[in-house]
Amino acid sequence: MNFGVVVFPGSNCDQDTIDALNFLGLEARALWHEETSLAGIDCVVLPGGFSYGDHLRAGAIAHFAPIMDAIKAHAAGGGLVLGICNGFQILLEGGFLPGAMLRNRDLSFRCEEVRLRVETDRTPFTRRLRTGEVLRMPIAHQEGGYHIDAAGLAEIEENGQVVMRYVDAGGEASPAANPNGSVANIAGVCNREGNVLGLMPHPERAAEGILGSTDGAALFLSAAGSEVSGAAAAGRR
């Protein structure tokens, strides 16, 4: 399994993501936003940051980058695509995923650890997790309020496209546990096929025990078809 991490002007989590993947024993390389081929890449990761300075709005310019046509073809063919934070915003802007992103409810930048409840283990990114399992990962964003209208929400709920929700220590999706005002406490969604996932929390910042949690490692290892064990399991709660 080969991972490719896209680098846009303004990306700032690209090397963090590559380092996390390498730490887990996975092959990863940087993909410049002007590239037009994904030859040899099995899973594309759109990392966090401020692509193109987030001018207009987060992700609005990046989804026009030359590499995005190749990523669309990759996704359409069943290839794996993971969007983290700004990467999630790009996937929404590009129509890969349903919904849109709004500024945080309090209009403030939020940088903190959150708890996430796994809503489905039926995606390539969560198959090594359990439905209902609670994870710990950090967030760092100002435009992370996931929004979708009532009809769209009902559709993604029915299709099992809600992958993670913000919850409290008891695993309950309470208003107090929602850091940004996301509809239905949604922290991550996938497409109908499950091969494209976007989430606001940063799994690459929760892949080594020294960082306080290795819960994020499970997403990368699930995508690679590996068991969560060894270094990845050492820091799990």
Protein Blocks (a to p, Z undefined) as FASTA:
>chain_A
ZZdddddehiaklmmmmmmmmmnopacddddfkbcbfghiabdcddedjehhlghiahkl
mmmgmklmmmmmmmmnopacddehjlmmmmmmnomagcdddddfklpacddddddddfbf
cbfklmmpcehiacddddddfblcccddfklmmmmmmnopafbdcddfkopacfklmmno
pahhiabdcdfkopaccdfbdfklmmbfklopaklmmmmmmmnopacehjllmmgZZ
